[in-house]
Amino acid sequence: MSSRGSKLLACCWRSQRKKKQSILESSDVVGEERSDGYHLQPFQEFSFEQLRIATSGFASENIVSEHGEKAPNVVYRGKLEPLRRIAVKRFNRSAWPDPRQFLEEAKAVGQLRNHRLVNLLGYCCEGEERLLVSEYMSNETLAKHLFHWETQPMKWPMRLRVVLYLAEALEYCTSSGRDLYHDLNAYRVLFDDDCNPRLSCFGLMKNSRDGKSYSTNLAFTPPEYLRTGHTFLYCSNSQLENHILIEMVPGYP
């Protein structure tokens, strides 16, 4: 087991550590402050050179996306000065040929600020390059900890925390006018430094201008989309969240 995995197990699932106490064991969960004005620097433009340096030239060892280099749009971890960690999503060059459409979508998602989201920090749109920059989550994805830890399954308090925080994230997105989340699955939920689950903002933006695919995984595609090519927005997010709920049940898949 990697040191990163050990760190997550230690901070998330040891009930005796008061600082990392489960949300269900905490006495102040109900009164927790939920500020939609999550304190981050304003959404900004980055230069391609800044992001190239931050990711060590988009080095393969910095790839953190689910399918590695085989993914159509690759996500890298990076670091800006001073010691500011970021995640950088680099789109396929054919994904967004019109820079105006890319900027419109990116800025709309970049306006969102919430402590239940992996928030967008900025974008890059130079020549044919299209990139998004977000907060970096150091403790891997929900999929990693649900499906790849045979020796120590996730405890029920943490599973319920994931469900609660995911519901709060989707509620915030819907109330902010982003009704449709693209390809919601366990890889879109990530754990921050404090082991709190957050929903990636990358899924609030289509993977391409003309992207007609609702999801890259048919198991997560709402049935009405398969029949008609259209989705009923509120039902679609509920449909996708139900898949996450099923996966949270021990023993699945």
HUNORKA-V648382 format. One line per field, one symbol per residue. burial: 1 if it has 9 or more other C-alpha atoms within 8 Angstrom, else 0. Layout:
burial: ???
This chain:
burial: 0000110110111100000111100000000000000000001001110111011001000111100100101111111100001111111010110000111011101101111111111111100011111111101111111100100011001111111011111101110001111111111111110010111110111000100001100001110110000010000110111011101100000
